[in-house]
């Protein structure tokens, strides 16, 4: 499996990673879904925009998203 780290990917590859691996990862299709938005994460494309832009790794975004739910 190829690395998904920012240093190992292009912007286009990161867009594809988010689109293929993360959208619908809950088992539902994302089109017309607001499930992530209802959980406080916002739209999935905006939630992972910092990864696509090369600013934050997926693991950092996921940790920040989970933080309010972990006690």
PDB file of N, CA, C and O in Angstrom, chain B, residues numbered from 101:
ATOM      1  N   UNK B 101       0.842  -1.178   0.000  1.00  0.00           N
ATOM      2  CA  UNK B 101       0.000   0.000   0.000  1.00  0.00           C
ATOM      3  C   UNK B 101       0.892   1.248   0.000  1.00  0.00           C
ATOM      4  O   UNK B 101       1.859   1.330   0.757  1.00  0.00           O
ATOM      5  N   UNK B 102       0.568   2.177  -0.824  1.00  0.00           N
ATOM      6  CA  UNK B 102       1.315   3.422  -0.925  1.00  0.00           C
ATOM      7  C   UNK B 102       0.995   4.315   0.274  1.00  0.00           C
ATOM      8  O   UNK B 102      -0.126   4.327   0.782  1.00  0.00           O
ATOM      9  N   UNK B 103       2.000   5.052   0.706  1.00  0.00           N
ATOM     10  CA  UNK B 103       1.835   5.991   1.808  1.00  0.00           C
ATOM     11  C   UNK B 103       0.822   7.079   1.441  1.00  0.00           C
ATOM     12  O   UNK B 103       0.757   7.522   0.294  1.00  0.00           O
ATOM     13  N   UNK B 104       0.033   7.502   2.435  1.00  0.00           N
ATOM     14  CA  UNK B 104      -0.918   8.593   2.222  1.00  0.00           C
ATOM     15  C   UNK B 104      -0.453   9.872   2.909  1.00  0.00           C
ATOM     16  O   UNK B 104      -1.206  10.842   2.996  1.00  0.00           O
ATOM     17  N   UNK B 105       0.783   9.875   3.395  1.00  0.00           N
ATOM     18  CA  UNK B 105       1.323  11.066   4.032  1.00  0.00           C
ATOM     19  C   UNK B 105       1.452  12.192   3.014  1.00  0.00           C
ATOM     20  O   UNK B 105       1.664  11.954   1.825  1.00  0.00           O
ATOM     21  N   UNK B 106       1.321  13.408   3.498  1.00  0.00           N
ATOM     22  CA  UNK B 106       1.399  14.577   2.625  1.00  0.00           C
ATOM     23  C   UNK B 106       2.705  14.594   1.842  1.00  0.00           C
ATOM     24  O   UNK B 106       2.706  14.893   0.648  1.00  0.00           O
ATOM     25  N   UNK B 107       3.814  14.278   2.500  1.00  0.00           N
ATOM     26  CA  UNK B 107       5.119  14.329   1.847  1.00  0.00           C
ATOM     27  C   UNK B 107       5.252  13.308   0.717  1.00  0.00           C
ATOM     28  O   UNK B 107       6.126  13.439  -0.140  1.00  0.00           O
ATOM     29  N   UNK B 108       4.392  12.300   0.715  1.00  0.00           N
ATOM     30  CA  UNK B 108       4.473  11.231  -0.280  1.00  0.00           C
ATOM     31  C   UNK B 108       3.396  11.310  -1.350  1.00  0.00           C
ATOM     32  O   UNK B 108       3.293  10.415  -2.189  1.00  0.00           O
ATOM     33  N   UNK B 109       2.591  12.369  -1.332  1.00  0.00           N
ATOM     34  CA  UNK B 109       1.463  12.467  -2.264  1.00  0.00           C
ATOM     35  C   UNK B 109       1.392  13.852  -2.903  1.00  0.00           C
ATOM     36  O   UNK B 109       1.901  14.840  -2.374  1.00  0.00           O
ATOM     37  N   UNK B 110       0.748  13.877  -4.044  1.00  0.00           N
ATOM     38  CA  UNK B 110       0.446  15.153  -4.687  1.00  0.00           C
ATOM     39  C   UNK B 110      -0.946  15.589  -4.254  1.00  0.00           C
ATOM     40  O   UNK B 110      -1.701  14.802  -3.683  1.00  0.00           O
ATOM     41  N   UNK B 111      -1.276  16.816  -4.520  1.00  0.00           N
ATOM     42  CA  UNK B 111      -2.617  17.310  -4.200  1.00  0.00           C
ATOM     43  C   UNK B 111      -3.682  16.450  -4.882  1.00  0.00           C
ATOM     44  O   UNK B 111      -4.687  16.089  -4.269  1.00  0.00           O
ATOM     45  N   UNK B 112      -3.452  16.131  -6.141  1.00  0.00           N
ATOM     46  CA  UNK B 112      -4.422  15.333  -6.890  1.00  0.00           C
ATOM     47  C   UNK B 112      -4.595  13.948  -6.259  1.00  0.00           C
ATOM     48  O   UNK B 112      -5.709  13.428  -6.190  1.00  0.00           O
ATOM     49  N   UNK B 113      -3.501  13.361  -5.804  1.00  0.00           N
ATOM     50  CA  UNK B 113      -3.591  12.058  -5.135  1.00  0.00           C
ATOM     51  C   UNK B 113      -4.357  12.173  -3.826  1.00  0.00           C
ATOM     52  O   UNK B 113      -5.150  11.292  -3.495  1.00  0.00           O
ATOM     53  N   UNK B 114      -4.128  13.256  -3.074  1.00  0.00           N
ATOM     54  CA  UNK B 114      -4.860  13.445  -1.814  1.00  0.00           C
ATOM     55  C   UNK B 114      -6.349  13.636  -2.059  1.00  0.00           C
ATOM     56  O   UNK B 114      -7.169  13.121  -1.298  1.00  0.00           O
ATOM     57  N   UNK B 115      -6.708  14.359  -3.096  1.00  0.00           N
ATOM     58  CA  UNK B 115      -8.135  14.502  -3.435  1.00  0.00           C
ATOM     59  C   UNK B 115      -8.745  13.131  -3.720  1.00  0.00           C
ATOM     60  O   UNK B 115      -9.855  12.835  -3.280  1.00  0.00           O
ATOM     61  N   UNK B 116      -8.027  12.314  -4.444  1.00  0.00           N
ATOM     62  CA  UNK B 116      -8.511  10.969  -4.784  1.00  0.00           C
ATOM     63  C   UNK B 116      -8.599  10.094  -3.533  1.00  0.00           C
ATOM     64  O   UNK B 116      -9.553   9.331  -3.374  1.00  0.00           O
ATOM     65  N   UNK B 117      -7.617  10.201  -2.656  1.00  0.00           N
ATOM     66  CA  UNK B 117      -7.633   9.425  -1.407  1.00  0.00           C
ATOM     67  C   UNK B 117      -8.871   9.772  -0.590  1.00  0.00           C
ATOM     68  O   UNK B 117      -9.573   8.882  -0.110  1.00  0.00           O
ATOM     69  N   UNK B 118      -9.137  11.062  -0.434  1.00  0.00           N
ATOM     70  CA  UNK B 118     -10.311  11.487   0.334  1.00  0.00           C
ATOM     71  C   UNK B 118     -11.585  11.016  -0.347  1.00  0.00           C
ATOM     72  O   UNK B 118     -12.487  10.482   0.300  1.00  0.00           O
ATOM     73  N   UNK B 119     -11.652  11.216  -1.641  1.00  0.00           N
ATOM     74  CA  UNK B 119     -12.865  10.849  -2.373  1.00  0.00           C
ATOM     75  C   UNK B 119     -13.135   9.353  -2.288  1.00  0.00           C
ATOM     76  O   UNK B 119     -14.269   8.946  -2.032  1.00  0.00           O
ATOM     77  N   UNK B 120     -12.129   8.540  -2.495  1.00  0.00           N
ATOM     78  CA  UNK B 120     -12.340   7.089  -2.547  1.00  0.00           C
ATOM     79  C   UNK B 120     -12.392   6.428  -1.181  1.00  0.00           C
ATOM     80  O   UNK B 120     -13.241   5.569  -0.940  1.00  0.00           O
ATOM     81  N   UNK B 121     -11.503   6.815  -0.290  1.00  0.00           N
ATOM     82  CA  UNK B 121     -11.382   6.093   0.971  1.00  0.00           C
ATOM     83  C   UNK B 121     -12.256   6.644   2.084  1.00  0.00           C
ATOM     84  O   UNK B 121     -12.708   5.885   2.942  1.00  0.00           O
ATOM     85  N   UNK B 122     -12.499   7.922   2.090  1.00  0.00           N
ATOM     86  CA  UNK B 122     -13.188   8.509   3.229  1.00  0.00           C
ATOM     87  C   UNK B 122     -14.648   8.801   2.973  1.00  0.00           C
ATOM     88  O   UNK B 122     -15.474   8.598   3.862  1.00  0.00           O
ATOM     89  N   UNK B 123     -14.989   9.264   1.803  1.00  0.00           N
ATOM     90  CA  UNK B 123     -16.391   9.550   1.527  1.00  0.00           C
ATOM     91  C   UNK B 123     -17.160   8.244   1.538  1.00  0.00           C
ATOM     92  O   UNK B 123     -16.805   7.297   0.836  1.00  0.00           O
ATOM     93  N   UNK B 124     -18.187   8.198   2.316  1.00  0.00           N
ATOM     94  CA  UNK B 124     -19.015   7.003   2.383  1.00  0.00           C
ATOM     95  C   UNK B 124     -18.422   5.928   3.270  1.00  0.00           C
ATOM     96  O   UNK B 124     -18.896   4.792   3.255  1.00  0.00           O
ATOM     97  N   UNK B 125     -17.377   6.262   4.058  1.00  0.00           N
ATOM     98  CA  UNK B 125     -16.738   5.249   4.893  1.00  0.00           C
ATOM     99  C   UNK B 125     -17.651   4.746   6.002  1.00  0.00           C
ATOM    100  O   UNK B 125     -17.375   3.713   6.613  1.00  0.00           O
ATOM    101  N   UNK B 126     -18.726   5.461   6.263  1.00  0.00           N
ATOM    102  CA  UNK B 126     -19.681   5.027   7.283  1.00  0.00           C
ATOM    103  C   UNK B 126     -20.624   3.961   6.736  1.00  0.00           C
ATOM    104  O   UNK B 126     -21.435   3.401   7.474  1.00  0.00           O
ATOM    105  N   UNK B 127     -20.514   3.686   5.452  1.00  0.00           N
ATOM    106  CA  UNK B 127     -21.367   2.682   4.831  1.00  0.00           C
ATOM    107  C   UNK B 127     -22.479   3.284   4.000  1.00  0.00           C
ATOM    108  O   UNK B 127     -23.250   2.565   3.365  1.00  0.00           O
ATOM    109  N   UNK B 128     -22.560   4.603   4.002  1.00  0.00           N
ATOM    110  CA  UNK B 128     -23.595   5.281   3.222  1.00  0.00           C
ATOM    111  C   UNK B 128     -22.949   6.071   2.097  1.00  0.00           C
ATOM    112  O   UNK B 128     -21.754   6.363   2.132  1.00  0.00           O
ATOM    113  N   UNK B 129     -23.731   6.403   1.128  1.00  0.00           N
ATOM    114  CA  UNK B 129     -23.249   7.273   0.063  1.00  0.00           C
ATOM    115  C   UNK B 129     -23.302   8.710   0.564  1.00  0.00           C
ATOM    116  O   UNK B 129     -24.208   9.083   1.308  1.00  0.00           O
ATOM    117  N   UNK B 130     -22.332   9.506   0.154  1.00  0.00           N
ATOM    118  CA  UNK B 130     -22.256  10.881   0.660  1.00  0.00           C
ATOM    119  C   UNK B 130     -23.195  11.844  -0.053  1.00  0.00           C
ATOM    120  O   UNK B 130     -23.578  12.870   0.508  1.00  0.00           O
ATOM    121  N   UNK B 131     -23.560  11.522  -1.266  1.00  0.00           N
ATOM    122  CA  UNK B 131     -24.413  12.443  -2.001  1.00  0.00           C
ATOM    123  C   UNK B 131     -25.721  12.642  -1.248  1.00  0.00           C
ATOM    124  O   UNK B 131     -26.409  11.679  -0.910  1.00  0.00           O
ATOM    125  N   UNK B 132     -26.048  13.878  -0.996  1.00  0.00           N
ATOM    126  CA  UNK B 132     -27.259  14.293  -0.270  1.00  0.00           C
ATOM    127  C   UNK B 132     -27.253  13.887   1.205  1.00  0.00           C
ATOM    128  O   UNK B 132     -28.286  13.973   1.870  1.00  0.00           O
ATOM    129  N   UNK B 133     -26.103  13.445   1.724  1.00  0.00           N
ATOM    130  CA  UNK B 133     -26.003  13.052   3.130  1.00  0.00           C
ATOM    131  C   UNK B 133     -25.483  14.227   3.946  1.00  0.00           C
ATOM    132  O   UNK B 133     -24.655  15.002   3.467  1.00  0.00           O
ATOM    133  N   UNK B 134     -25.961  14.358   5.160  1.00  0.00           N
ATOM    134  CA  UNK B 134     -25.434  15.380   6.061  1.00  0.00           C
ATOM    135  C   UNK B 134     -24.998  14.732   7.369  1.00  0.00           C
ATOM    136  O   UNK B 134     -24.944  15.399   8.402  1.00  0.00           O
ATOM    137  N   UNK B 135     -24.690  13.455   7.333  1.00  0.00           N
ATOM    138  CA  UNK B 135     -24.314  12.720   8.528  1.00  0.00           C
ATOM    139  C   UNK B 135     -23.112  13.304   9.245  1.00  0.00           C
ATOM    140  O   UNK B 135     -23.146  13.463  10.465  1.00  0.00           O
ATOM    141  N   UNK B 136     -22.055  13.625   8.523  1.00  0.00           N
ATOM    142  CA  UNK B 136     -20.875  14.227   9.146  1.00  0.00           C
ATOM    143  C   UNK B 136     -21.225  15.599   9.702  1.00  0.00           C
ATOM    144  O   UNK B 136     -20.768  15.977  10.780  1.00  0.00           O
ATOM    145  N   UNK B 137     -22.027  16.331   8.971  1.00  0.00           N
ATOM    146  CA  UNK B 137     -22.457  17.654   9.410  1.00  0.00           C
ATOM    147  C   UNK B 137     -23.275  17.529  10.693  1.00  0.00           C
ATOM    148  O   UNK B 137     -23.117  18.341  11.604  1.00  0.00           O
ATOM    149  N   UNK B 138     -24.141  16.534  10.775  1.00  0.00           N
ATOM    150  CA  UNK B 138     -24.961  16.323  11.967  1.00  0.00           C
ATOM    151  C   UNK B 138     -24.118  15.954  13.178  1.00  0.00           C
ATOM    152  O   UNK B 138     -24.524  16.215  14.311  1.00  0.00           O
ATOM    153  N   UNK B 139     -22.952  15.351  12.962  1.00  0.00           N
ATOM    154  CA  UNK B 139     -22.057  14.972  14.059  1.00  0.00           C
ATOM    155  C   UNK B 139     -21.105  16.105  14.433  1.00  0.00           C
ATOM    156  O   UNK B 139     -20.230  15.922  15.279  1.00  0.00           O
ATOM    157  N   UNK B 140     -21.266  17.266  13.818  1.00  0.00           N
ATOM    158  CA  UNK B 140     -20.446  18.418  14.153  1.00  0.00           C
ATOM    159  C   UNK B 140     -19.172  18.539  13.351  1.00  0.00           C
ATOM    160  O   UNK B 140     -18.366  19.433  13.608  1.00  0.00           O
ATOM    161  N   UNK B 141     -18.971  17.667  12.391  1.00  0.00           N
ATOM    162  CA  UNK B 141     -17.738  17.696  11.624  1.00  0.00           C
ATOM    163  C   UNK B 141     -17.801  18.547  10.385  1.00  0.00           C
ATOM    164  O   UNK B 141     -16.767  18.866   9.798  1.00  0.00           O
ATOM    165  N   UNK B 142     -18.974  18.915   9.981  1.00  0.00           N
ATOM    166  CA  UNK B 142     -19.116  19.661   8.739  1.00  0.00           C
ATOM    167  C   UNK B 142     -19.158  18.722   7.550  1.00  0.00           C
ATOM    168  O   UNK B 142     -19.091  17.502   7.698  1.00  0.00           O
ATOM    169  N   UNK B 143     -19.266  19.296   6.396  1.00  0.00           N
ATOM    170  CA  UNK B 143     -19.284  18.492   5.178  1.00  0.00           C
ATOM    171  C   UNK B 143     -17.951  17.780   5.032  1.00  0.00           C
ATOM    172  O   UNK B 143     -16.911  18.361   5.340  1.00  0.00           O
ATOM    173  N   UNK B 144     -17.955  16.557   4.576  1.00  0.00           N
ATOM    174  CA  UNK B 144     -16.742  15.744   4.497  1.00  0.00           C
ATOM    175  C   UNK B 144     -15.661  16.402   3.653  1.00  0.00           C
ATOM    176  O   UNK B 144     -14.478  16.310   3.980  1.00  0.00           O
ATOM    177  N   UNK B 145     -16.056  17.067   2.566  1.00  0.00           N
ATOM    178  CA  UNK B 145     -15.036  17.700   1.724  1.00  0.00           C
ATOM    179  C   UNK B 145     -14.356  18.855   2.451  1.00  0.00           C
ATOM    180  O   UNK B 145     -13.170  19.103   2.230  1.00  0.00           O
ATOM    181  N   UNK B 146     -15.078  19.563   3.309  1.00  0.00           N
ATOM    182  CA  UNK B 146     -14.448  20.650   4.055  1.00  0.00           C
ATOM    183  C   UNK B 146     -13.695  20.117   5.268  1.00  0.00           C
ATOM    184  O   UNK B 146     -12.695  20.709   5.675  1.00  0.00           O
ATOM    185  N   UNK B 147     -14.144  19.033   5.843  1.00  0.00           N
ATOM    186  CA  UNK B 147     -13.474  18.428   6.989  1.00  0.00           C
ATOM    187  C   UNK B 147     -12.046  18.030   6.642  1.00  0.00           C
ATOM    188  O   UNK B 147     -11.143  18.211   7.458  1.00  0.00           O
ATOM    189  N   UNK B 148     -11.827  17.495   5.455  1.00  0.00           N
ATOM    190  CA  UNK B 148     -10.500  17.033   5.042  1.00  0.00           C
ATOM    191  C   UNK B 148      -9.793  17.993   4.088  1.00  0.00           C
ATOM    192  O   UNK B 148      -8.823  17.608   3.435  1.00  0.00           O
ATOM    193  N   UNK B 149     -10.261  19.227   4.000  1.00  0.00           N
ATOM    194  CA  UNK B 149      -9.643  20.191   3.094  1.00  0.00           C
ATOM    195  C   UNK B 149      -8.189  20.500   3.470  1.00  0.00           C
ATOM    196  O   UNK B 149      -7.349  20.685   2.589  1.00  0.00           O
ATOM    197  N   UNK B 150      -7.889  20.557   4.771  1.00  0.00           N
ATOM    198  CA  UNK B 150      -6.509  20.815   5.181  1.00  0.00           C
ATOM    199  C   UNK B 150      -5.566  19.701   4.738  1.00  0.00           C
ATOM    200  O   UNK B 150      -4.402  19.966   4.435  1.00  0.00           O
ATOM    201  N   UNK B 151      -6.045  18.470   4.695  1.00  0.00           N
ATOM    202  CA  UNK B 151      -5.228  17.372   4.172  1.00  0.00           C
ATOM    203  C   UNK B 151      -5.017  17.548   2.673  1.00  0.00           C
ATOM    204  O   UNK B 151      -3.893  17.444   2.181  1.00  0.00           O
ATOM    205  N   UNK B 152      -6.079  17.810   1.966  1.00  0.00           N
ATOM    206  CA  UNK B 152      -5.980  18.013   0.519  1.00  0.00           C
ATOM    207  C   UNK B 152      -5.008  19.154   0.215  1.00  0.00           C
ATOM    208  O   UNK B 152      -4.223  19.068  -0.730  1.00  0.00           O
ATOM    209  N   UNK B 153      -5.059  20.215   1.009  1.00  0.00           N
ATOM    210  CA  UNK B 153      -4.202  21.383   0.805  1.00  0.00           C
ATOM    211  C   UNK B 153      -2.768  21.167   1.311  1.00  0.00           C
ATOM    212  O   UNK B 153      -1.908  22.026   1.114  1.00  0.00           O
ATOM    213  N   UNK B 154      -2.507  20.031   1.958  1.00  0.00           N
ATOM    214  CA  UNK B 154      -1.164  19.737   2.451  1.00  0.00           C
ATOM    215  C   UNK B 154      -0.808  20.405   3.757  1.00  0.00           C
ATOM    216  O   UNK B 154       0.371  20.591   4.056  1.00  0.00           O
ATOM    217  N   UNK B 155      -1.817  20.772   4.547  1.00  0.00           N
ATOM    218  CA  UNK B 155      -1.584  21.482   5.807  1.00  0.00           C
ATOM    219  C   UNK B 155      -1.578  20.558   7.021  1.00  0.00           C
ATOM    220  O   UNK B 155      -0.808  20.777   7.956  1.00  0.00           O
ATOM    221  N   UNK B 156      -2.432  19.521   7.021  1.00  0.00           N
ATOM    222  CA  UNK B 156      -2.541  18.591   8.142  1.00  0.00           C
ATOM    223  C   UNK B 156      -2.686  17.177   7.608  1.00  0.00           C
ATOM    224  O   UNK B 156      -3.304  16.948   6.568  1.00  0.00           O
ATOM    225  N   UNK B 157      -2.103  16.226   8.343  1.00  0.00           N
ATOM    226  CA  UNK B 157      -2.252  14.818   7.980  1.00  0.00           C
ATOM    227  C   UNK B 157      -3.657  14.339   8.360  1.00  0.00           C
ATOM    228  O   UNK B 157      -4.311  14.928   9.220  1.00  0.00           O
ATOM    229  N   UNK B 158      -4.100  13.290   7.724  1.00  0.00           N
ATOM    230  CA  UNK B 158      -5.409  12.708   8.040  1.00  0.00           C
ATOM    231  C   UNK B 158      -5.488  12.348   9.519  1.00  0.00           C
ATOM    232  O   UNK B 158      -6.512  12.586  10.160  1.00  0.00           O
ATOM    233  N   UNK B 159      -4.424  11.781  10.062  1.00  0.00           N
ATOM    234  CA  UNK B 159      -4.438  11.380  11.472  1.00  0.00           C
ATOM    235  C   UNK B 159      -4.661  12.571  12.401  1.00  0.00           C
ATOM    236  O   UNK B 159      -5.337  12.436  13.421  1.00  0.00           O
ATOM    237  N   UNK B 160      -4.105  13.729  12.065  1.00  0.00           N
ATOM    238  CA  UNK B 160      -4.308  14.934  12.876  1.00  0.00           C
ATOM    239  C   UNK B 160      -5.760  15.399  12.813  1.00  0.00           C
ATOM    240  O   UNK B 160      -6.339  15.785  13.828  1.00  0.00           O
ATOM    241  N   UNK B 161      -6.335  15.361  11.634  1.00  0.00           N
ATOM    242  CA  UNK B 161      -7.729  15.773  11.454  1.00  0.00           C
ATOM    243  C   UNK B 161      -8.656  14.826  12.200  1.00  0.00           C
ATOM    244  O   UNK B 161      -9.583  15.263  12.882  1.00  0.00           O
ATOM    245  N   UNK B 162      -8.404  13.521  12.068  1.00  0.00           N
ATOM    246  CA  UNK B 162      -9.235  12.531  12.755  1.00  0.00           C
ATOM    247  C   UNK B 162      -9.143  12.678  14.268  1.00  0.00           C
ATOM    248  O   UNK B 162     -10.157  12.577  14.959  1.00  0.00           O
ATOM    249  N   UNK B 163      -7.943  12.914  14.793  1.00  0.00           N
ATOM    250  CA  UNK B 163      -7.763  13.079  16.239  1.00  0.00           C
ATOM    251  C   UNK B 163      -8.529  14.302  16.752  1.00  0.00           C
ATOM    252  O   UNK B 163      -9.172  14.238  17.799  1.00  0.00           O
ATOM    253  N   UNK B 164      -8.460  15.397  16.024  1.00  0.00           N
ATOM    254  CA  UNK B 164      -9.177  16.611  16.428  1.00  0.00           C
ATOM    255  C   UNK B 164     -10.691  16.395  16.374  1.00  0.00           C
ATOM    256  O   UNK B 164     -11.424  16.910  17.218  1.00  0.00           O
ATOM    257  N   UNK B 165     -11.152  15.642  15.391  1.00  0.00           N
ATOM    258  CA  UNK B 165     -12.584  15.371  15.247  1.00  0.00           C
ATOM    259  C   UNK B 165     -13.090  14.495  16.397  1.00  0.00           C
ATOM    260  O   UNK B 165     -14.189  14.704  16.910  1.00  0.00           O
ATOM    261  N   UNK B 166     -12.272  13.507  16.797  1.00  0.00           N
ATOM    262  CA  UNK B 166     -12.668  12.570  17.856  1.00  0.00           C
ATOM    263  C   UNK B 166     -12.542  13.153  19.254  1.00  0.00           C
ATOM    264  O   UNK B 166     -13.237  12.709  20.168  1.00  0.00           O
ATOM    265  N   UNK B 167     -11.672  14.134  19.440  1.00  0.00           N
ATOM    266  CA  UNK B 167     -11.341  14.655  20.766  1.00  0.00           C
ATOM    267  C   UNK B 167     -12.558  14.977  21.653  1.00  0.00           C
ATOM    268  O   UNK B 167     -12.562  14.606  22.827  1.00  0.00           O
ATOM    269  N   UNK B 168     -13.567  15.642  21.136  1.00  0.00           N
ATOM    270  CA  UNK B 168     -14.714  15.956  22.002  1.00  0.00           C
ATOM    271  C   UNK B 168     -15.504  14.726  22.459  1.00  0.00           C
ATOM    272  O   UNK B 168     -16.252  14.799  23.433  1.00  0.00           O
ATOM    273  N   UNK B 169     -15.342  13.612  21.769  1.00  0.00           N
ATOM    274  CA  UNK B 169     -16.111  12.417  22.083  1.00  0.00           C
ATOM    275  C   UNK B 169     -15.375  11.456  22.997  1.00  0.00           C
ATOM    276  O   UNK B 169     -15.983  10.525  23.524  1.00  0.00           O
ATOM    277  N   UNK B 170     -14.064  11.662  23.199  1.00  0.00           N
ATOM    278  CA  UNK B 170     -13.248  10.771  24.010  1.00  0.00           C
ATOM    279  C   UNK B 170     -13.128  11.361  25.416  1.00  0.00           C
ATOM    280  O   UNK B 170     -12.762  12.521  25.601  1.00  0.00           O
ATOM    281  N   UNK B 171     -13.448  10.523  26.390  1.00  0.00           N
ATOM    282  CA  UNK B 171     -13.381  10.977  27.789  1.00  0.00           C
ATOM    283  C   UNK B 171     -12.243  10.304  28.507  1.00  0.00           C
ATOM    284  O   UNK B 171     -12.026  10.557  29.692  1.00  0.00           O
TER     285      UNK B 171
END
